[in-house]
């Protein structure tokens, strides 16, 4: 019976082994392709840095030539004054010129940056409340968003008489109930969000609003390029980053490498990270 069983399983097992080997081979190809792409990205970044250095050197030389010409003109005017000459001197390369390259570069922000900045401005007006585990919802789960907004604004109105620093026209504009029962509010301004987030104000608001227990921190993920691989993401290192850069305490939630450490190529000195900020 054992021999019959082994005979029956021999071909499927052999096919399974071959399939596993093929999957491993494809996985190795994907990893190699990822390494190749990252190497290309790093090479492009290096070339862009070199172009920036070359442009900077050219600009410095142009400014030096401009200063030399200006000195020569000043010397000639001292020896050969010309009272009839009313022509203004040529503009400085760094002067505000609507047609200059620098001015047009500053004015033409990439569309992607515009979208990201717009999204961040919208998020600055948002605040998210979460319900404590086991706490009754007081019927908010079944309420329409406009009813929840009205209830939140009533709680704000009750607070206005007790606070002199409350922002003018502070108001909840809209609400959205998320899948886990959290409520995401849109307020009228970032100042209103900052005011309601203060610990005392938050507790007082939740007592009037009911059902919610705390404010959830919104996370902002940033890609940090060319971090030396000697950096070790940890709680202590993130505290050092906050201290060195004058950031608020505990403003960094998480720091991690984008590419696993075991997939680095030989001789690699820097890598990209993702840092999540509050």
Beta strands, then each sheet from edge to edge (+ up, - down):
strand 1: 126-130
strand 2: 172-177
strand 3: 183-187
strand 4: 214-216
strand 5: 220-228
strand 6: 252-257
strand 7: 270-277
sheet 1: 2+ 3- 1+ 4-
sheet 2: 5+ 7- 6+
end
